[in-house]
Amino acid sequence: MKKLSIVTYSIIIFLVSFLYFSWATGNTSLWDIDEPIYAQSLKEMIAHHDLVVPTFNGHILPDKPILNYWLMWCGTKVFGWNSLGLRVGSAFVGALLILLLWIYVSRLYNPTIALLAASITATLLHSTVIFRSATPDPLLILTVSAALIFFITGYVERDKNHYRFLLFSYAAMALATLDKGPIGFLLPGLIIVLFLLIQRNLQFLWNEGRLYIGIPLFLIIVLPWYVAVGIETHWAWDQVFLLQQNIGRFDSSMQGHRGPWFYYVLSIFLGMLPWSIFLPQTLVLAIRKRYFLDGEFHVQNLFLVIWAAVWSVFFSLSATKLPNYVWEVYPPLAILLAVYFVQLLREHETRPPVLYWLSGLVLFTIGVTLSILGGWVLPRVQPELPNLAFIGLPYAIAAAMATIFLWKRRLRAALSSLGAGAIILSALLVFQYTPEFNHLKPSRAMGERIREIQQGLPYRLASWQWFQPNFLFYAGEGAMRIHRLPNLDKVPLLARHMPLYLVCPYSRVRDVLAAVKPPYCTTLLLVRYEIYDHEKISLLRIEKGC
């Protein structure tokens, strides 16, 4: 492939990926609880003219380091304080990941495998979600993938300039540490060390790894912000972040996020749909063909397996479990799937038809099950939810078509069918279904109602027996705090000099009316069903002398 062609392909792949991840990204309000927490924290930092210390509701927020806040800030500078502005950075990061896979998998393998790996990664079910969210996860996925891909590129390409890829790897680990903390260098470092031990080449680190440059480079990138936030908070942020958000999350379950030992086996399979139906065949073929011990790409394949295994096993041992913790295993598994597909295309190998039928049947069953759950079961359990009867049809139809093509040994047509099904499902989710949930998240409507009434005049916010971060983000101005009341005793004090907007369950409105006495009066402004707590939430305006 000529150099001009590579550049042209790279530009096209990046632009198409960015369009795919960013389309209709702003058509839904923020999803509780993570998105509005980070968005409100950024809003408070800007109001304080301090882009160093994350805060939420006036208190330091030691959940995540700073890099994602800066990314969201860039998005808001271009598109404003809305869902698109806060999320577009993640779409940009997703496009960079696809570009990274295209360029460097082409070097490590060949352009065909690279294009397949990039396409698989882009069309994963979890990609539809994660690269449209205002959270730190997309940046961690990119930086960790970059760190490990740069390392294996520098390891395989032993030319006089290979060290530059190792320096890129150190820099990427530093950025990952600025995004999520120590996990950004500890796990990639563990993966690299285990790989070199298995290769019996640990001396590579000090002989050719340029540690004497890489470690200072890492520290130059990481230390300025960690030291700055430590100084500003008298090291409180650093201590809580390290002890609670890192060691604490591994040692004990936080916020009820726990699961069995096989949690991530199921999570990876579902997150990698529709392509995960071929993971068992991929691993069986890799073992049978000894892809990890010999063959043209055995070093790369071994590294990818270690990458995926170490990351998934580590978080399987963690007490706190969330699906997004193992997204970093998807790129190596996507590359292995691409290697598997290209191997079948190259050898025209006849696989046992039963494997094709089983893979297609699994995806077809998942599609039908999703439609049954979305169209009949969930609406009966929770009538407020929109009807999602067609949500599984893209997978079901794609599975049926792919199975027929596979039976006829038309692998390219089968893969195209699955890719088309994944894209159609993404479009269905983004354009049709997720916008229908906006009315079940009342915070944005409440914020609009408050601004319509206040017209820039001062006011206060309070909540009683209900709170979601979305309400503070949409209803508050700048660094405004919300008073989370244990009871209603302080309501007159809060409403003495300016109107008080109080949110509470609709079932407790009578208690509020009974507690608020003249000269204060209460007006019920809005009542909406809320999806997270499965109850109606009310917005009340309390003021003196109305």
Secondary structure as GFF3:
##gff-version 3
##sequence-region A 1 546
A	DSSP	alpha_helix	3	22	.	.	.	ID=ss1
A	DSSP	alpha_helix	34	47	.	.	.	ID=ss2
A	DSSP	beta_strand	55	56	.	.	.	ID=ss3
A	DSSP	beta_strand	59	60	.	.	.	ID=ss4
A	DSSP	alpha_helix	67	79	.	.	.	ID=ss5
A	DSSP	alpha_helix	83	108	.	.	.	ID=ss6
A	DSSP	alpha_helix	111	122	.	.	.	ID=ss7
A	DSSP	alpha_helix	125	130	.	.	.	ID=ss8
A	DSSP	alpha_helix	137	156	.	.	.	ID=ss9
A	DSSP	alpha_helix	163	180	.	.	.	ID=ss10
A	DSSP	alpha_helix	183	198	.	.	.	ID=ss11
A	DSSP	alpha_helix	204	207	.	.	.	ID=ss12
A	DSSP	alpha_helix	211	232	.	.	.	ID=ss13
A	DSSP	alpha_helix	236	240	.	.	.	ID=ss14
A	DSSP	pi_helix	241	248	.	.	.	ID=ss15
A	DSSP	alpha_helix	249	251	.	.	.	ID=ss16
A	DSSP	alpha_helix	263	271	.	.	.	ID=ss17
A	DSSP	three_ten_helix	275	278	.	.	.	ID=ss18
A	DSSP	alpha_helix	279	288	.	.	.	ID=ss19
A	DSSP	alpha_helix	298	317	.	.	.	ID=ss20
A	DSSP	three_ten_helix	323	329	.	.	.	ID=ss21
A	DSSP	alpha_helix	330	347	.	.	.	ID=ss22
A	DSSP	alpha_helix	353	372	.	.	.	ID=ss23
A	DSSP	pi_helix	373	377	.	.	.	ID=ss24
A	DSSP	alpha_helix	378	381	.	.	.	ID=ss25
A	DSSP	alpha_helix	393	407	.	.	.	ID=ss26
A	DSSP	alpha_helix	411	427	.	.	.	ID=ss27
A	DSSP	pi_helix	428	433	.	.	.	ID=ss28
A	DSSP	three_ten_helix	434	440	.	.	.	ID=ss29
A	DSSP	alpha_helix	443	454	.	.	.	ID=ss30
A	DSSP	beta_strand	460	464	.	.	.	ID=ss31
A	DSSP	alpha_helix	469	475	.	.	.	ID=ss32
A	DSSP	beta_strand	482	485	.	.	.	ID=ss33
A	DSSP	alpha_helix	491	494	.	.	.	ID=ss34
A	DSSP	beta_strand	500	505	.	.	.	ID=ss35
A	DSSP	three_ten_helix	506	508	.	.	.	ID=ss36
A	DSSP	alpha_helix	509	515	.	.	.	ID=ss37
A	DSSP	beta_strand	520	530	.	.	.	ID=ss38
A	DSSP	beta_strand	535	544	.	.	.	ID=ss39
###
